[in-house]
Amino acid sequence: MVAPMLRGISRGRWFFTPGPPGVLPLGLREAHSAAQGLLAVQKARGLFKEFFPERGTKIELPMLFDRGTAGNFPQTIYCGFDPTADSLHVGHLLALLGLFHFQRAGHNVIALVGGATARLGDPSGRTKEREMLDAERVGRNASALRQGLEALATNHQQLFSNGRTWGSFTVLDNSAWYQKQHLVDFLAAVGGHFRMGTLLSRLSVQTRLKSPEGMSLAEFLYQVLQAYDFYYLFQRYGCRVQLGGSDQLGNIMSGYEFIHKLTGEDVFGITVPLITSTTGAKLGKSAGNAVWLNRDKTSPFELYQFFVRQQDDSIERYLKLFTFLPLPEIDHIMQLHVREPEKRGPQKRLAAEVTKLVHGQEGLDSAKRCTHALYHSSIDALEGMSDRELKELFREASFSELVLDPGTSVLDTCRKANAIPDGPRGYRMITEGGVSINHRQVTNPESVLVVGQHILKNGLSLLKIGKRNFYIIKWLQL
């Protein structure tokens, strides 16, 4: 029995128009000089980790991406992103970069938002059940993820173009084909093609069944819905390859087996490595160490600094994984680093490339301004910063709006901002050198504020008390 299909699916947003099949886009000849060109290059970079099924990946899978094989070009590849939060995070970037590399080689890619599957919760790589999300919250998260994916695709298109003909980038939501399904009809059509023994043998299922908390039926059925997603995209879009994190291999296998049973056709899975912290924990929301891609949750400065702080022993690998830089250029960057390690050139280049992809050129400029303002005490950088950037840079800082009255002194300012205690103690904090304004120490409490010195051209003052306490003041009626 063929699984049910729905009509009227929303096709999402298309960013690029693919070239006609069989036509070799300009500049791609060198990348496809061999049948395994695309896959071999990404395998060498470390981005593609595992291929499934193993028996087909030496010949059949490379042939899908061989422009010399009639009718094979372009292919369609997809990767799923469940909206368990209202933002993507750094842990999602490698899967996205995998899609982008396929797109840059002329293939069509689909980013699938799991507006339906997120309500079940993916058990892969988890020791306990996810927090259950209601439909309204999942809907809001799904909308935010769609916007985030589209923004990344736009930055990719506008800032990383290589003069070649790219494939399309499409964002879909699987709730579009599940919301009209009837439970009994779906189970009758789909359920008979899955064997319990096979589903129970998956590592993610075995791990959870052995845990004290066990596994819910909703989580157990997650792999069935992910398999159906693959089948649906195969039928509607000719999608033959699913991309996912290495913890998704079991779910990808379920999709392969389902499609093969129904159609007799072979499809494939490719995994990307999981990014972990220095302690080995997977980066993500559940682990509590997520570095978000939404500016409201993690600023461009914070994202930039996350990559600038990476250790030397991982930096070359990260340049290969997180950037589009050619391997010879990465080798050159690392050679310079050996001669001048104190400049942290690879870390800065990595941070710049990732921040530009995530937040655009304006976001990268913002991150650099914040870096110079904080770590280089740059007054010029401070003057060029917006209210938003200051709030992002000093997230814990108190923000005040004050009217600049004639004769306002340093002491008046500190007290109005509630930065120092009243009385002699607060007065002494200034005279003893514990207060600075715009990175300049002030020791005379009675000094009158001077525009251009204590008040920057953008109408702001950065007040620092001690080593760590910051206060941002926006002056009114200047």
Salt bridges, closest charged atoms under 4 A:
GLU30 OE2 - ARG164 NH2 2.60
ASP86 OD1 - LYS297 NZ 3.25
GLU131 OE2 - ARG137 NH1 2.98
GLU136 OE2 - ARG140 NH1 3.34
GLU150 OE1 - ARG13 NH1 3.56
GLU150 OE2 - ARG146 NH1 3.78
GLU219 OE2 - ARG208 NH1 2.62
ASP247 OD2 - LYS282 NZ 2.94
GLU257 OE1 - ARG202 NH2 2.80
GLU265 OE1 - ARG240 NH1 3.59
ASP266 OD1 - ARG55 NH2 3.53
ASP266 OD1 - HIS260 ND1 3.27
ASP296 OD1 - ARG388 NH2 3.45
GLU302 OE2 - ARG395 NE 3.04
ASP312 OD1 - HIS337 NE2 3.14
GLU316 OE2 - LYS320 NZ 3.72
GLU329 OE2 - ARG349 NH2 3.01
GLU340 OE2 - LYS343 NZ 3.29
GLU353 OE2 - ARG349 NE 3.13
GLU362 OE1 - ARG295 NH1 3.22
ASP387 OD2 - LYS474 NZ 2.94
GLU389 OE2 - ARG369 NH2 2.45
GLU392 OE2 - ARG295 NE 2.65
GLU392 OE2 - ARG388 NE 3.32
ASP405 OD2 - LYS416 NZ 3.54
